[in-house]
Amino acid sequence: MKITKPVMLLDLGKCENNIGKMVEKAKEKNVTFRPHFKTHQSIQLGEIFKRFGIDKITVSSVEMAQYFANAGWNDITIAFPFNILEINSIKDLSDKINLNILISSQESALKLIEVTSKPLNYFVEIDTGYHRSGISAKDIKQVRKTVQILSQHNFKGFLTHSGNTYKSDSTQKILDIHHDALEKMKKLKIEFIEQYPDLISSTGDTPSCTLAEEFDDIDEIRPGNFIFFDLMQHHLGVCNLSEIAVCVACPVVDINRERNQIVIYGGGIHLSKEFILQNGNKIFGQVVKLSESVWKFPTENSYLNSLSQEHGIIQASENLINEVSIGDILGIIPVHSCMTANLMGSYRTLNNQIFYHFSNNKRN
């Protein structure tokens, strides 16, 4: 495998195993599985989901919805607040596929009816504690008013994202957040189910969907990061290191043996600058050793402790510093695989297939 610059490596076996586990969980819990494609954003990886029988997906932009619609996906939810400036693209796409948009406030609903009389499918976004966007689950009055305003449109149900699980300090805290969200969504469903018997209650974050066993009154799950996992998910206790399906292969360009530091070609523009805190240190990625078909974690901890635009600085163990030479290739497990994949623009499988990413399509 010839590598001369940073390359995102994909272990397809791990990836397919991660997908299979979530598919089976959805079947076991009797919920619809609508995976979020914002993590991988790849038509080729989307084909793997099709082999598992998945025919509904989630995306995070109108442009991404168009990208996957052109690849044959006909049932897509845009899990991002309705952007009035893209209304013409939304209407055009809704003529071609079953498209669901997201209304996150009463004000947004009023804007929608100003710009179109064409009936659109929509979910109302519910804030169950993340406080990013959406109507508070406690504000039943505003939820009801929003649905009334959009009476000429097609109400599909309620959608939430418990992104606050990513701030948890234990798996129990993740489960507590999940159960709190379930209770809030259940109360909303009780309020509206008589008038809208087919309404869908949709939730989706990888920590909750991976760890939880209870999905009472939830009809649909939308996790995305589970396909790859990453160092953050491992730090949260959501996955094992052996389940992480991606790493970034980076050339070693210099070594400072006095400081036990290795300089790699792989910086913020490749890996993002997201980090986790561990023993008081900022960790921007975990080092793995590469071979032709696998990557292995060194027995002693070595990690990426500094990033600039192109440079990455590894704080290396004694064993690693003594083994590595300039011109070698080291692997970095990313902190956040979604961000890293978006920056890298493509994947190389361990048998040298190239899988392209939506971000690569935009650049071209």
C-alpha positions in Angstrom: 0.0 0.0 0.0 1.8 3.1 -1.3 1.2 6.2 0.9 2.9 9.5 0.4 0.5 11.9 2.2 -2.3 11.6 4.7 -4.9 9.0 3.7 -8.0 7.9 5.5 -8.0 4.1 5.8 -11.2 2.1 6.1 -11.5 -1.4 7.5 -14.6 -2.6 5.6 -14.9 -5.7 7.8 -15.3 -3.7 10.9 -17.6 -1.2 9.2 -20.0 -3.9 7.9 -20.0 -5.6 11.4 -20.9 -2.2 13.0 -23.8 -1.8 10.5 -25.0 -5.3 11.1 -25.1 -4.9 14.8 -27.2 -1.7 14.6 -29.6 -3.3 12.0 -30.1 -6.3 14.3 -30.7 -4.0 17.3 -33.4 -2.0 15.4 -35.1 -5.3 14.4 -35.0 -6.6 18.0 -36.4 -3.3 19.4 -39.0 -3.1 16.6 -38.0 0.4 15.5 -37.4 1.7 12.0 -33.7 2.2 11.3 -33.0 5.5 9.4 -29.2 5.8 9.6 -27.7 9.2 9.5 -25.4 9.4 6.5 -23.6 12.6 7.7 -20.8 10.5 9.2 -19.7 8.6 6.1 -21.3 10.6 3.3 -20.3 8.0 0.8 -22.4 6.5 -2.0 -20.3 3.3 -1.9 -20.8 2.9 1.8 -24.5 3.6 1.3 -24.7 0.5 -0.9 -23.7 -1.6 2.1 -26.7 -0.3 3.9 -28.9 -1.3 1.0 -27.6 -4.9 1.2 -28.8 -4.9 4.8 -32.3 -3.9 3.6 -32.1 -0.2 4.6 -34.2 2.1 2.4 -34.6 5.2 4.5 -31.8 7.6 5.5 -31.1 10.8 7.3 -28.8 13.6 6.0 -27.8 17.0 7.4 -28.2 19.3 4.4 -30.3 19.9 1.3 -27.3 19.5 -0.9 -26.5 16.1 0.7 -30.1 15.0 0.2 -29.7 15.8 -3.5 -26.4 13.9 -3.6 -28.0 10.7 -2.2 -31.2 11.1 -4.1 -29.2 11.1 -7.3 -27.7 7.8 -6.1 -31.2 6.2 -5.8 -32.2 6.9 -2.3 -35.9 7.8 -2.3 -36.8 8.4 1.4 -34.7 11.0 3.0 -35.0 13.2 6.2 -33.0 16.4 6.4 -32.3 16.5 10.1 -31.2 20.1 10.1 -33.5 23.2 10.7 -35.4 24.3 7.6 -33.4 26.9 5.7 -35.8 29.3 4.0 -33.2 30.3 1.5 -33.2 26.8 0.0 -36.9 26.5 -0.4 -36.7 26.2 -4.2 -34.3 23.3 -4.0 -36.5 21.7 -1.3 -39.6 21.9 -3.4 -37.8 20.5 -6.5 -36.4 17.6 -4.5 -39.8 16.8 -2.8 -41.3 16.4 -6.3 -38.8 13.5 -7.0 -38.6 11.7 -3.6 -40.2 11.3 -0.2 -38.5 14.2 1.5 -38.9 15.2 5.1 -37.8 18.6 6.4 -37.3 19.8 10.0 -39.2 22.7 11.6 -37.5 23.8 14.8 -39.7 26.7 15.9 -43.0 28.5 15.5 -41.2 31.3 13.8 -39.7 28.8 11.3 -43.2 27.5 10.6 -44.5 31.0 9.8 -41.6 31.5 7.4 -42.4 28.2 5.6 -46.0 29.2 4.9 -44.8 32.6 3.6 -42.7 31.0 0.9 -44.7 28.0 -0.4 -48.2 26.7 -0.6 -46.9 23.3 -1.8 -47.5 20.7 0.9 -44.3 19.4 2.3 -43.6 16.5 4.8 -42.1 17.8 8.0 -41.0 16.8 11.5 -41.1 19.2 14.5 -37.8 19.2 16.2 -38.0 18.7 19.9 -35.3 19.9 22.4 -35.1 17.3 25.1 -32.1 18.7 26.8 -29.3 19.3 24.2 -30.3 23.0 23.8 -29.0 23.3 20.3 -32.2 23.8 18.3 -35.8 22.8 18.5 -38.9 23.5 20.6 -38.6 22.7 24.3 -40.3 19.4 25.1 -42.1 21.2 27.9 -43.6 23.8 25.7 -46.6 21.8 24.5 -48.4 25.1 23.6 -45.7 26.1 21.1 -45.6 22.6 19.6 -49.3 22.6 19.1 -49.3 26.1 17.6 -46.5 25.1 15.2 -48.5 22.1 13.9 -51.6 24.3 13.6 -49.7 26.9 11.5 -48.6 24.1 9.2 -52.0 22.6 8.7 -51.6 22.6 4.9 -48.4 20.6 5.2 -47.9 16.9 6.1 -47.0 16.5 9.8 -44.9 13.3 10.2 -44.1 13.5 13.9 -41.4 14.6 16.4 -37.7 14.3 16.0 -35.0 14.8 18.7 -31.2 14.5 19.0 -29.7 13.9 22.4 -26.3 15.4 21.5 -25.7 16.1 25.2 -24.7 12.5 25.6 -21.4 13.5 24.1 -20.7 15.6 27.2 -21.3 12.6 29.6 -18.7 11.4 32.0 -20.1 7.8 32.3 -22.2 5.3 30.4 -24.8 5.6 33.1 -25.1 9.3 32.4 -25.6 8.5 28.7 -28.4 6.2 29.7 -29.9 8.7 32.1 -30.1 11.3 29.3 -31.6 8.7 26.9 -34.3 7.8 29.4 -35.1 11.4 30.1 -35.5 12.0 26.4 -37.7 9.0 26.0 -40.0 10.2 28.8 -40.4 13.6 27.2 -41.0 12.2 23.7 -43.6 9.8 25.2 -45.5 12.6 26.8 -45.6 14.5 23.5 -46.8 11.4 21.7 -49.7 11.0 24.2 -50.7 14.6 23.6 -50.9 14.2 19.8 -51.5 10.5 19.0 -55.3 10.7 19.0 -55.3 13.5 16.4 -52.3 12.1 14.5 -52.4 8.3 14.9 -49.6 7.7 12.5 -47.1 10.2 14.0 -43.5 9.1 14.2 -41.3 9.6 17.3 -37.7 9.7 16.1 -34.5 9.8 18.0 -30.9 9.3 17.1 -27.4 9.7 18.7 -24.8 6.9 18.6 -24.1 6.7 22.3 -27.7 6.2 23.2 -28.6 3.9 20.3 -25.5 1.7 21.0 -25.8 1.4 24.7 -29.5 1.6 25.5 -31.9 -1.4 25.6 -35.1 0.5 26.1 -36.8 2.4 23.3 -40.4 2.7 24.7 -42.7 4.6 22.3 -39.9 5.4 19.9 -40.7 4.5 16.3 -37.4 5.4 14.6 -33.7 5.6 15.4 -31.1 7.7 13.4 -27.6 7.0 14.7 -24.7 7.8 12.3 -21.3 7.7 14.0 -21.6 4.0 14.8 -20.6 3.0 11.3 -17.0 4.0 12.1 -16.9 4.9 15.8 -13.8 6.9 16.9 -11.7 7.8 19.9 -14.4 10.0 21.4 -16.9 7.1 21.4 -14.3 4.9 23.0 -13.6 7.6 25.6 -17.3 7.6 26.4 -17.4 3.9 26.9 -19.6 3.3 23.8 -17.3 1.1 21.7 -14.1 -1.0 22.0 -10.9 0.1 20.3 -11.2 -3.0 18.1 -14.6 -1.7 16.7 -13.2 1.6 15.3 -13.2 1.2 11.5 -11.1 4.2 10.4 -7.7 5.7 10.9 -5.6 8.3 9.1 -2.3 7.1 7.7 0.3 9.8 8.1 4.0 10.0 7.0 6.7 10.5 9.6 8.6 13.6 8.5 10.9 14.3 11.5 11.8 12.9 15.0 12.9 14.7 18.1 14.3 11.9 20.3 15.2 14.3 23.2 11.5 15.1 23.6 10.2 11.7 22.5 8.2 13.5 19.8 7.5 12.4 16.3 6.4 15.0 13.6 3.9 13.7 11.1 2.4 15.0 7.9 -1.2 15.2 9.3 -2.6 18.4 10.9 -5.8 20.2 11.7 -6.8 20.3 8.0 -6.8 16.5 8.0 -7.9 15.5 11.5 -9.8 18.6 12.7 -8.8 20.1 16.0 -11.3 18.2 18.2 -9.8 16.6 21.3 -10.5 14.6 24.4 -9.0 15.3 27.8 -7.2 12.4 29.4 -5.1 12.7 32.6 -5.0 16.4 32.1 -3.6 16.1 28.5 -5.3 17.1 25.3 -5.5 14.1 23.0 -6.0 14.9 19.3 -5.7 11.2 18.2 -4.4 7.8 19.2 -1.4 6.2 17.4 -1.6 2.8 15.8 0.9 0.8 13.9 0.1 -0.1 10.3 0.6 -3.2 8.3 -0.8 -4.2 4.9 -4.1 -5.5 6.2 -4.6 -4.3 9.8 -3.7 -1.7 12.3 -2.5 -2.5 15.8 -2.3 -0.4 19.0 1.2 -0.2 20.6 1.4 -1.8 24.0 2.6 1.6 25.4 0.4 4.7 24.9 1.4 7.2 22.2 -0.9 10.0 21.2 -1.2 13.1 19.1 -0.8 16.0 21.5 -0.4 19.0 19.2 -1.8 20.1 15.8 -1.2 23.0 13.5 -2.4 23.3 9.9 -0.2 20.5 8.3 1.9 19.4 11.3 1.0 16.8 13.9 3.2 16.2 17.0 3.1 12.7 18.5 4.1 12.3 22.1 5.7 8.8 21.8 6.5 6.0 24.1 10.1 4.9 24.5 9.4 1.8 22.4 7.7 3.7 19.6 10.4 6.4 19.4 13.1 3.7 19.1 11.2 1.8 16.4 10.2 4.6 14.1 12.2 6.2 11.3 11.6 9.2 9.0 9.6 7.9 6.0 7.6 5.4 8.0 3.8 5.6 8.1 1.9 5.8 11.3 -1.9 5.6 11.8 -3.9 8.0 13.8 -7.3 7.0 15.2 -9.4 10.3 15.0 -11.2 11.8 17.9 -14.2 12.5 15.7 -14.5 10.4 12.6 -17.4 12.5 11.1 -15.2 15.7 11.0 -12.1 13.8 9.9 -13.9 12.1 7.0 -15.4 15.4 5.9 -11.9 16.9 5.8 -10.2 14.0 4.1 -12.7 13.6 1.2 -12.2 9.9 0.5 -11.4 6.6 2.0 -8.9 3.9 1.0 -9.9 0.4 2.0 -7.3 -2.1 3.2 -7.4 -3.8 -0.2 -6.8 -0.5 -2.0 -10.4 0.4 -3.1 -11.2 4.1 -3.1 -14.5 5.2 -1.7 -15.5 8.8 -2.3 -17.1 11.2 0.1 -19.7 13.9 -0.5 -17.1 16.6 0.4 -14.9 15.5 -2.5 -17.9 15.8 -4.8 -18.4 19.4 -3.7 -14.8 20.3 -4.3 -15.0 19.0 -7.8 
